Amino acid sequence: SQRLAAGAAAAAAALASSPLAALAEEADDYEYGAVNAPGGLTIAVVGGVLAILTAAVPVVLAPGEDAFNEMRERDGDFSKDFDPRKNR
């Protein structure tokens, strides 16, 4: 019984010293069940910017791929020159 009371007192002390409890008690105009979330427009704008940046990755990498293909066509295929089975 004393262990239960000590545990309950410790839990109550931890809850009372919680910063979230302090914030909830400070707000005089707090309504039960109210949610303080970022606006929907902010989330939509951030999501749109991320979608555009993700879609732009192939466009940004295309010049490098074009240069790689051009070098491969110009220089040929060196992999058959370094085939270890060929030197046997």
N, C-alpha and C positions, 0 to 999 in steps of 0.2 A: 504494500500500500504506500509506503514511503518512497519506494523507487518510482512508482507511478506518479506520485505527486511531484517528485523532483524532476522527472522527465517532462511532465506537463508544464512545470514552471520554466524549465529551460526552453521548451518550444515557444512558450508565450513570450519570454524575453527575447528570443531570436526574432520572432514575428514583429514584436513591438519596435525593435531597433532596425527593422528592415527599411531601406530607403524607399521602397515602393509604398509601404504603408504610410510613411511620412508624407510622400507626395500626394497620396489619396486623401489624407486628412487635411492637408493645407488648402486644397481647392474648395472654396465655399460654394461654387456653382456646379460642383460635380453631380452628375445624374447617374443613378444606378444603371449599369448596362451601357453607358456611353463609351464610344470607341474613339480614341485619338489616333487616327491613321493618316498617312500622307494622302493628299488628294489624288484622284484618279488621273487627272491630267498629267501630273508629274510622272507617274508610273508609265503612262502611255508614251510620253515624250522620250523618256529614257529607253524604253523598249524599242521605239522607232529608230532612235539613233544607233542602238546596238544592232538592230536588223540591217540598217543601211551599211554600217561598218563591216558586218559579216558578209554581206553581199559584195562589198567592194574588194575583198581579199583576192579573188581570181583576177580582177582587173589590175590590181597592183602588181601581182606576180606574173602577169602575161608577158611583159617585155623580157624577163629573165628566161622564161621557157622558150620564147622565140629565139633568143640568142643561143640557148643551149642546143636547140634543134638545128640552127644554122651552123654552129661549130661541128655538130655531129655529122652533118651532110658534107661539110668542107673537109674535115679530117678523116673521115671514114671510120671504120670499126676497128679499134685497136685491141679488142678483147681476144681476137683470134691470134694476134701476135704474141700474147702472153699466156697461151694455153699450155700448161705443164705437161699435158698428155702428148703434145705435138713433138716435144724434144726427146722422146724415148727412142 
